[in-house]
């Protein structure tokens, strides 16, 4: 059984993953590979000779915050790949199987429009100075707080693209008639077979049929 600390880590990682497509789009929008490579090489050469003065000049350049944004995007994408691999490994152990059958199940056929709306807003910003950069950071933090508070981290576009399915379900012979949120991979759940589950956070579970995976 997962400790609360481990569940919080998984939730944070899924939230970070959910915005990976946004950072890929931002990277394409703001990055000029040849220009930025030459700019970085020049910065590094000058930084070795005179680090303090080089930082002062770079900070006042209209390219500085655009390049910083590109670096943030690259780091975000790298960590998202790592977290995706960890989430895949997360599905290989510590499932609970009580011989339960699903009574009703309803798959989500679309990803929340909130994600796509939140993707559009940062893409409209040109990051040319510190004010633009601060607006971008504030908007990003606001989006992360909202998705954390709303508990919609399971409506993850990246999971959808990678073949995961989300659904709401209830269990047979459950006196509380509780509805749960499930995430499964590739195949849909066969309700004629028993299931095994692993809690991610609150009422959100990874769900597979007992003989799968």
Order of alpha helices (4+ residues) and beta strands (2+ residues): alpha-alpha-alpha-alpha-alpha-beta-beta-alpha-alpha-alpha-beta-beta-beta-beta
